[in-house]
């Protein structure tokens, strides 16, 4: 099993649609059978919420967000850690995958900020 743990990274949003923040480099999808993700949100402004997503790529440069990007955890809005218990199988169709955070406001269009750490455990 391989693990990818990010540094605590500043993320932002300014609406309820959200903004995607990539956290990992390109990972060859051939070696990814299932994943387990954990996320921690700290020092956030009042309306920020986050969740883990993934994207796929044929070349590792141009990325496509999958239709249902959330991995095993709901929107985190109250801060602190959220640890996923089970591994999830991903329907990967391209050569590479990367993981990141979707940050969005729970309400309004005020700019919101927070620090996020994610950990992705990959079963091959």
Secondary structure, DSSP 8 states (H G I E B T S, - for coil): -EEEE---EEEEESSSS-EEEE-S--EEGGG-SEEEEEEEEES--TTEEEEEEEEEESSSSS-EE-SS---S---B-S-EEEE--S-EE----SSEEEEEEEEEESSSS--EEEEEEEEEEEE-
